[in-house]
Amino acid sequence: MIKRATSGVVVMLLLVGLYLINQVPAAKAQTATPSEAVITVSGVPSGTNGLAVAVTVDTSVVTLNSSASSSVSGALAVVGSMSEGVGIISTSGELPASFTITVPFTGVTAGTSSVAVGQVLDMLGGTPITGASATVDVNSVTVGSSSSSSSSSSTGGPGGNLSADTFTVTIDGDALAATNALNVTISFSNPNVVQLDSGVTFMGTGATQLLTDVNTASNVLTVVWDGAITDNRAVITGMLKAGTQAGTSTISVSKVEASGGNDITTAVLVTVDPTTVTNSNSAQTDLGTFTLLGPNSVTGPGKAAFAFGVSGAMGSLSATLNGNPVTFDSGSTVGIAIVDLPASGNLDLSLVVNGSTTVDLGTVTVGSGSGKTPKVRKANAKNNVPAKLIIRGKNLKRATTVVIPESSTRIIEGLKAKKNKVVVKFSADDCIPDGSFVNVSTAGGTGAAKISVKGACSRPLLE
């Protein structure tokens, strides 16, 4: 029978053994071989408490995973946000003359990247440390092809007329003297107006910036430094980018963590400048507002159709959803696209409108299927008596069908789901509008197709 589809982060990085790591579910990255690299640092002069090693990889193929670790007990190992290097800070005296840093790889796309280490520095982009050198145990890493589709959530419009594109967080307190790192969680009253952009800098008297990171998914700025802050003040400057809406948003700090996952929010005084940012780019609002209609959960792997509603749009629209073309109804009030599904996990739906503005439609839960994945070759609906929907493909036995967009009032009288054919009967009054799609789900996954409709239907595409 046709039924309604089921409705349904803190810091990726840091501080192995010292920070509490709450990772955002990762995009479905592909497998990298080898899975990690071991960097050996030697010739470290006595009295050295922190250093960085420059690393070169092709970030279009592979990136350095944030969960780096070291052979130095209790040390803090971190990875640059652009995969440009790794750093280490000792929390109990000086670093040993030699040690290792283990850095996992995260696959981005199929291909091969060389892996090379550069000089040992006092900080990334800083001065080489005399006598110190680094080697790595691999010279290349290969990312294999994968049947699952990687997806990432990207929000914010291009350009935008922001009243400020940077902001400064000043943190004062005695707690700063006892740490070498901070996680600062930023909050926006309206994240559709403005969001964090990549790029962050740190200043502190007596301290030298070692590495920084921006987690735009969890709105966390991370700074790591060598030395000790002597005046109990840290100044962090972050970057901003325009969101998808015009308007004003406040900026505040909701949490400050020191090394060890120590929440020092109430122990420090935090000042943000500016406290509000305005996005006056009214052209972004002309594209309208986009809302996911469903489904909110599906069974993977395979393909599924997703529908979203459009309101307030001016003019014609074109779009892609996770890189797949979107079909709009004649009034541009509903958009539908078929998207590849991973085997399981979370699927981030990213909509690119008119080739420029990117909108985050949200995250869909993908359940893990077991068995053969259904494949839909074509779907035909006949609205005149006897009204029926016929779906042809493979592995369709015991399938459940959902017409997209869903209707809470459509009544289906019967269903026959064979291996290569599904027949769904319905009343002519419960007709299927032109422009509809169908999702066909089994225990093995989901298949989808646009429905070829014959016969008039007075029902709107979206009810």
JOQUI-V484648 format. One record per residue. N is the residue number from 1. RES is the residue in one letter. PHI is phi in degrees with one decimal (NA if undefined). OMEGA is omega in radians with two decimals (* if undefined). BURIAL is # if it has 16 or more other ideal C-beta (glycine too) atoms within 10 Angstrom, else .. Layout:
{{N/RES/PHI/OMEGA/BURIAL} {N/RES/PHI/OMEGA/BURIAL}}
This chain:
{{1/M/NA/3.02/.} {2/I/-78.6/3.10/#} {3/K/-137.3/3.11/.} {4/R/-74.5/3.12/.} {5/A/-68.2/-3.12/#} {6/T/-65.2/3.11/.} {7/S/-76.3/3.06/.} {8/G/-137.5/*/.} {9/V/NA/2.76/.} {10/V/22.1/-2.54/#} {11/V/-105.8/3.09/#} {12/M/-64.2/-2.96/#} {13/L/-84.2/-1.59/#} {14/L/-109.1/2.98/#} {15/L/36.8/-3.12/#} {16/V/-62.9/-3.13/#} {17/G/79.5/-3.06/#} {18/L/-125.1/3.13/#} {19/Y/-97.7/2.93/#} {20/L/-78.7/-3.05/.} {21/I/-104.4/3.06/#} {22/N/-116.9/-3.01/.} {23/Q/-86.6/2.94/.} {24/V/-68.8/3.08/.} {25/P/-53.2/-3.04/.} {26/A/-72.1/2.95/.} {27/A/-60.3/-3.04/#} {28/K/-68.9/-3.07/#} {29/A/-71.9/-3.14/#} {30/Q/-87.9/-3.00/#} {31/T/-78.2/3.11/.} {32/A/-104.5/3.12/#} {33/T/-130.1/-0.07/.} {34/P/-67.9/-3.05/.} {35/S/-83.0/-3.11/.} {36/E/-157.0/3.06/#} {37/A/-124.2/3.07/#} {38/V/-111.1/3.13/.} {39/I/-98.7/3.11/#} {40/T/-104.1/3.12/#} {41/V/-108.8/-3.12/#} {42/S/-138.4/3.13/.} {43/G/70.7/-3.12/.} {44/V/-76.1/-3.12/#} {45/P/-65.8/3.08/.} {46/S/-63.2/-3.13/.} {47/G/88.2/3.13/.} {48/T/-86.2/-3.14/#} {49/N/-102.7/-3.13/#} {50/G/-155.6/3.12/#} {51/L/-158.7/3.11/#} {52/A/-134.2/3.10/#} {53/V/-121.8/3.09/#} {54/A/-70.6/3.13/#} {55/V/-128.9/3.11/#} {56/T/-120.1/3.00/.} {57/V/-137.7/3.04/#} {58/D/-83.5/-3.03/#} {59/T/-70.9/3.02/.} {60/S/-76.8/3.14/.} {61/V/-105.4/-3.03/#} {62/V/-150.0/3.05/#} {63/T/-126.8/3.08/#} {64/L/-84.0/-3.12/#} {65/N/-72.6/-3.05/#} {66/S/-70.6/-3.07/#} {67/S/-87.0/3.09/#} {68/A/-76.1/3.11/#} {69/S/-143.3/-3.12/#} {70/S/-137.5/3.10/#} {71/S/-82.9/3.14/#} {72/V/-87.2/-3.07/#} {73/S/-60.4/3.06/.} {74/G/75.1/-3.11/.} {75/A/-81.3/3.12/#} {76/L/-100.9/3.12/#} {77/A/-111.1/-3.07/#} {78/V/-135.0/-3.13/#} {79/V/-120.1/3.09/#} {80/G/-63.6/-3.06/#} {81/S/-64.1/3.13/#} {82/M/-103.6/-3.09/.} {83/S/57.1/-3.11/#} {84/E/-90.8/3.13/#} {85/G/170.6/3.09/#} {86/V/-128.0/3.12/#} {87/G/-135.6/3.11/#} {88/I/-145.1/3.10/#} {89/I/-126.7/3.05/#} {90/S/-84.4/3.13/#} {91/T/-104.9/-3.13/#} {92/S/-144.2/3.13/.} {93/G/95.8/-3.06/.} {94/E/-79.9/3.08/.} {95/L/-73.8/3.07/#} {96/P/-69.6/-3.10/#} {97/A/-64.6/3.09/.} {98/S/-145.4/-3.12/.} {99/F/-168.1/3.12/#} {100/T/-122.8/3.00/#} {101/I/-125.2/3.13/#} {102/T/-103.3/-3.08/#} {103/V/-123.7/3.07/#} {104/P/-70.8/3.07/#} {105/F/-102.5/3.00/#} {106/T/-118.6/-3.14/#} {107/G/-71.2/3.11/#} {108/V/-108.3/3.12/#} {109/T/-151.1/-3.09/.} {110/A/-61.7/3.14/.} {111/G/154.8/-3.14/#} {112/T/-128.5/3.11/.} {113/S/-124.0/2.98/#} {114/S/-73.2/3.10/.} {115/V/-127.9/-3.12/#} {116/A/-143.4/3.04/.} {117/V/-111.0/-3.14/#} {118/G/-107.2/-3.08/.} {119/Q/-75.4/3.01/.} {120/V/-91.4/-2.96/#} {121/L/-121.6/3.04/#} {122/D/-73.7/3.00/#} {123/M/-166.5/-3.14/#} {124/L/-60.3/-3.07/#} {125/G/81.5/-3.07/.} {126/G/-98.1/-3.03/#} {127/T/-91.0/3.07/.} {128/P/-60.1/3.08/.} {129/I/-89.9/-3.07/#} {130/T/-59.8/3.08/.} {131/G/90.6/-3.11/.} {132/A/-90.5/3.12/#} {133/S/-146.1/-3.11/#} {134/A/-137.8/3.03/#} {135/T/-131.1/3.13/.} {136/V/-129.7/-3.02/#} {137/D/-85.0/3.07/.} {138/V/-131.6/3.09/.} {139/N/-113.7/3.07/.} {140/S/-157.5/3.09/.} {141/V/-138.3/-3.10/#} {142/T/-115.7/3.07/#} {143/V/-108.1/-3.11/#} {144/G/-80.4/3.09/.} {145/S/-69.8/-3.11/.} {146/S/-138.9/3.12/#} {147/S/-77.1/3.13/.} {148/S/-85.5/-3.06/#} {149/S/-97.1/3.05/#} {150/S/-77.1/3.09/#} {151/S/-139.4/3.09/#} {152/S/-142.3/-3.14/.} {153/S/-93.1/3.13/#} {154/S/-132.5/-3.10/.} {155/T/-120.1/3.09/#} {156/G/103.8/3.13/#} {157/G/-86.6/3.10/#} {158/P/-72.8/3.11/.} {159/G/65.8/-3.07/.} {160/G/94.5/-3.11/#} {161/N/-105.7/-3.13/.} {162/L/-82.7/3.08/#} {163/S/-69.9/3.06/.} {164/A/-154.0/3.11/.} {165/D/-107.4/3.00/.} {166/T/-136.0/3.02/#} {167/F/-145.2/-3.07/#} {168/T/-120.6/3.05/.} {169/V/-110.9/3.10/#} {170/T/-106.5/-3.10/#} {171/I/-117.9/3.14/#} {172/D/-121.5/3.08/.} {173/G/161.1/3.14/#} {174/D/-63.2/-3.09/.} {175/A/-62.4/-3.11/#} {176/L/-70.4/-3.10/#} {177/A/-70.7/-3.04/.} {178/A/-106.4/-3.11/.} {179/T/-136.2/3.07/#} {180/N/-117.8/-3.08/#} {181/A/-159.3/3.09/#} {182/L/-139.8/2.88/#} {183/N/-111.2/-3.12/#} {184/V/-120.9/-3.13/#} {185/T/-92.1/-3.10/#} {186/I/-98.9/3.10/#} {187/S/-120.9/3.06/.} {188/F/-115.8/3.11/#} {189/S/-67.6/3.08/.} {190/N/-138.9/-3.11/.} {191/P/-68.8/3.05/#} {192/N/-77.0/-3.14/#} {193/V/-89.8/-3.07/#} {194/V/-150.3/3.12/#} {195/Q/-140.0/3.04/#} {196/L/-68.4/2.99/#} {197/D/-113.5/3.10/#} {198/S/-69.8/3.13/.} {199/G/113.1/3.08/#} {200/V/-156.3/3.09/#} {201/T/-128.2/-3.09/.} {202/F/-132.9/3.01/#} {203/M/-137.9/3.07/#} {204/G/-158.1/-3.13/#} {205/T/-62.5/-3.12/.} {206/G/88.4/-3.10/.} {207/A/-118.8/3.12/#} {208/T/-120.0/3.14/.} {209/Q/-56.7/3.12/#} {210/L/-104.0/3.13/#} {211/L/-144.0/3.06/#} {212/T/-136.4/3.09/#} {213/D/-152.4/3.05/#} {214/V/-125.1/3.04/#} {215/N/-101.8/-3.07/#} {216/T/-73.2/3.10/#} {217/A/-75.6/-3.11/#} {218/S/-106.2/3.12/#} {219/N/59.7/-3.14/#} {220/V/-115.2/2.99/#} {221/L/-97.5/3.13/#} {222/T/-120.0/3.08/#} {223/V/-131.5/3.13/#} {224/V/-130.8/-3.09/#} {225/W/-137.2/3.05/#} {226/D/-103.7/-3.09/#} {227/G/90.7/-3.12/#} {228/A/-132.6/3.08/.} {229/I/-70.5/-3.01/#} {230/T/-100.3/-3.11/.} {231/D/-115.7/3.07/.} {232/N/61.2/3.12/#} {233/R/-137.9/3.02/#} {234/A/-120.5/3.13/#} {235/V/-118.9/-3.09/#} {236/I/-119.2/3.12/#} {237/T/-112.7/3.14/#} {238/G/-111.0/-3.12/#} {239/M/-109.5/-3.14/#} {240/L/-123.9/3.02/#} {241/K/-134.7/-3.10/#} {242/A/-69.7/3.04/#} {243/G/-89.3/-3.05/#} {244/T/-94.2/-3.09/#} {245/Q/-128.2/2.94/#} {246/A/-77.9/3.14/#} {247/G/143.6/-3.11/#} {248/T/-125.6/3.11/.} {249/S/-131.5/3.01/#} {250/T/-83.4/3.10/.} {251/I/-121.8/3.13/#} {252/S/-145.9/3.08/.} {253/V/-109.8/-3.11/#} {254/S/-97.1/-3.11/.} {255/K/-158.7/3.04/#} {256/V/-128.3/3.11/#} {257/E/-116.8/2.99/#} {258/A/-100.4/-3.14/#} {259/S/-57.1/-3.05/#} {260/G/90.1/-3.09/#} {261/G/68.2/-3.06/#} {262/N/-81.7/3.13/.} {263/D/-77.0/-3.11/.} {264/I/-113.0/-3.06/#} {265/T/-54.5/-3.09/.} {266/T/-82.3/-3.10/.} {267/A/-97.1/-3.10/.} {268/V/-127.8/3.05/#} {269/L/-103.6/-3.08/.} {270/V/-115.4/3.08/#} {271/T/-123.8/3.13/.} {272/V/-115.2/3.13/#} {273/D/-139.5/-0.08/.} {274/P/-78.2/3.13/.} {275/T/-90.4/3.08/.} {276/T/-134.3/3.09/#} {277/V/-133.5/-3.13/#} {278/T/-113.1/3.02/#} {279/N/-105.2/-3.07/#} {280/S/-100.6/3.14/.} {281/N/-79.1/-3.07/#} {282/S/-66.8/-3.13/.} {283/A/-62.7/3.14/.} {284/Q/-66.3/-3.11/#} {285/T/-72.0/3.14/#} {286/D/-63.8/3.13/.} {287/L/-74.4/3.08/#} {288/G/95.8/3.12/#} {289/T/-113.8/-3.04/.} {290/F/-119.5/-3.08/#} {291/T/-131.1/3.11/.} {292/L/-65.2/3.10/#} {293/L/-95.6/3.11/#} {294/G/133.2/0.02/#} {295/P/-75.7/3.12/#} {296/N/-96.0/3.07/.} {297/S/-149.3/-3.12/.} {298/V/-144.8/3.05/#} {299/T/-104.8/3.13/#} {300/G/-105.7/0.00/#} {301/P/-84.7/3.11/#} {302/G/124.3/-3.13/#} {303/K/-136.7/3.10/#} {304/A/-143.4/3.06/#} {305/A/-90.6/3.10/#} {306/F/-123.7/-3.13/#} {307/A/-114.1/3.04/#} {308/F/-138.2/3.11/#} {309/G/-92.0/-3.14/.} {310/V/-123.2/3.06/#} {311/S/-136.0/3.07/.} {312/G/78.0/-3.12/.} {313/A/-77.2/3.09/#} {314/M/-119.3/-3.14/.} {315/G/90.2/-3.11/.} {316/S/-76.4/-3.12/.} {317/L/-124.7/2.91/#} {318/S/-133.3/-3.06/.} {319/A/-161.4/2.95/#} {320/T/-127.4/3.09/.} {321/L/-117.1/-3.03/#} {322/N/51.7/3.10/#} {323/G/86.0/-3.12/.} {324/N/-103.5/-3.07/.} {325/P/-63.5/3.13/.} {326/V/-101.0/3.02/#} {327/T/-99.2/3.10/.} {328/F/-101.2/3.01/#} {329/D/-73.9/-3.01/#} {330/S/-61.7/3.13/.} {331/G/-96.1/-3.10/.} {332/S/53.5/3.07/#} {333/T/-106.0/3.11/.} {334/V/-136.1/3.03/#} {335/G/-122.6/-3.13/#} {336/I/-138.1/3.08/#} {337/A/-145.3/3.05/#} {338/I/-96.8/-3.03/#} {339/V/-122.8/3.05/#} {340/D/-67.0/-3.13/#} {341/L/-106.0/2.96/#} {342/P/-75.0/3.14/#} {343/A/-67.8/3.12/#} {344/S/-171.7/3.08/#} {345/G/106.0/-3.12/#} {346/N/-116.8/3.12/#} {347/L/-117.3/3.10/#} {348/D/-85.3/-3.12/#} {349/L/-100.1/-3.09/#} {350/S/-115.6/-3.08/#} {351/L/-104.3/3.06/#} {352/V/-108.4/-3.03/#} {353/V/-104.7/3.12/#} {354/N/51.9/3.04/.} {355/G/71.2/-3.06/.} {356/S/-137.7/-3.03/.} {357/T/-78.2/3.13/#} {358/T/-105.3/-3.11/#} {359/V/-123.4/3.07/#} {360/D/-85.3/-3.14/#} {361/L/-83.5/3.13/#} {362/G/115.6/-3.06/.} {363/T/-119.2/-3.13/#} {364/V/-107.7/3.08/#} {365/T/-82.5/-3.14/#} {366/V/-112.5/3.10/#} {367/G/-77.2/-3.08/#} {368/S/-86.2/3.12/.} {369/G/-82.8/3.12/#} {370/S/-138.6/-3.12/.} {371/G/116.9/-3.09/.} {372/K/-77.1/-3.14/.} {373/T/-78.5/3.10/#} {374/P/-69.9/3.09/#} {375/K/-128.0/-3.13/#} {376/V/-103.0/-3.14/#} {377/R/-89.6/3.10/.} {378/K/-160.8/3.12/.} {379/A/-138.4/-3.11/#} {380/N/-127.0/3.09/.} {381/A/-116.5/3.07/#} {382/K/-119.7/-3.02/#} {383/N/-88.2/3.10/#} {384/N/-83.8/-3.04/.} {385/V/-66.5/-0.15/.} {386/P/-78.5/-3.07/.} {387/A/-75.2/3.14/#} {388/K/-156.5/3.04/#} {389/L/-116.3/-3.12/#} {390/I/-115.9/-3.11/#} {391/I/-117.9/3.14/#} {392/R/-121.0/-3.14/#} {393/G/173.2/-3.12/#} {394/K/-136.3/3.05/.} {395/N/58.5/-3.05/#} {396/L/-101.0/-3.08/#} {397/K/-60.8/-3.12/#} {398/R/60.3/-3.12/.} {399/A/-79.2/2.97/#} {400/T/-112.5/-3.08/#} {401/T/-113.5/3.08/#} {402/V/-133.2/3.07/#} {403/V/-80.2/-3.10/#} {404/I/-112.2/-0.03/#} {405/P/-66.9/-3.12/#} {406/E/-72.6/3.06/#} {407/S/-129.6/-3.14/#} {408/S/-80.3/-3.07/.} {409/T/-110.8/-3.11/.} {410/R/-67.9/-3.12/#} {411/I/-112.1/-3.12/.} {412/I/-112.6/-3.05/#} {413/E/-90.6/-3.10/.} {414/G/-168.3/-3.10/.} {415/L/-146.1/3.00/#} {416/K/-123.6/-3.10/.} {417/A/-114.9/3.07/#} {418/K/-98.9/-3.06/.} {419/K/-60.8/-3.06/.} {420/N/-116.7/-3.07/.} {421/K/-154.8/3.05/.} {422/V/-123.4/3.11/#} {423/V/-119.4/3.13/.} {424/V/-118.1/3.13/#} {425/K/-101.4/3.10/.} {426/F/-152.4/3.11/#} {427/S/-72.0/3.10/.} {428/A/-59.8/3.10/.} {429/D/-71.2/3.13/.} {430/D/-101.7/-3.02/#} {431/C/-61.6/3.13/#} {432/I/-100.7/-3.10/#} {433/P/-69.5/3.03/#} {434/D/-62.3/-3.09/#} {435/G/98.9/3.14/#} {436/S/-76.4/3.03/#} {437/F/-120.9/3.09/#} {438/V/-137.9/2.98/#} {439/N/-108.0/3.14/#} {440/V/-118.1/-3.04/#} {441/S/-116.6/2.99/#} {442/T/-131.3/3.09/#} {443/A/-64.9/-3.09/.} {444/G/-94.6/-3.13/#} {445/G/145.4/-3.03/#} {446/T/-138.2/2.99/#} {447/G/-122.7/-3.07/#} {448/A/-149.5/3.08/#} {449/A/-163.2/2.98/#} {450/K/-78.3/-3.09/#} {451/I/-90.0/3.00/#} {452/S/-85.7/-2.98/.} {453/V/-105.6/3.01/#} {454/K/-120.3/-3.13/.} {455/G/96.9/-3.09/.} {456/A/-70.9/3.08/.} {457/C/-142.7/-3.11/#} {458/S/-85.7/-3.14/.} {459/R/-76.1/3.08/#} {460/P/-73.1/3.13/.} {461/L/-61.5/3.14/#} {462/L/-119.6/-3.13/#} {463/E/-106.1/*/.}}
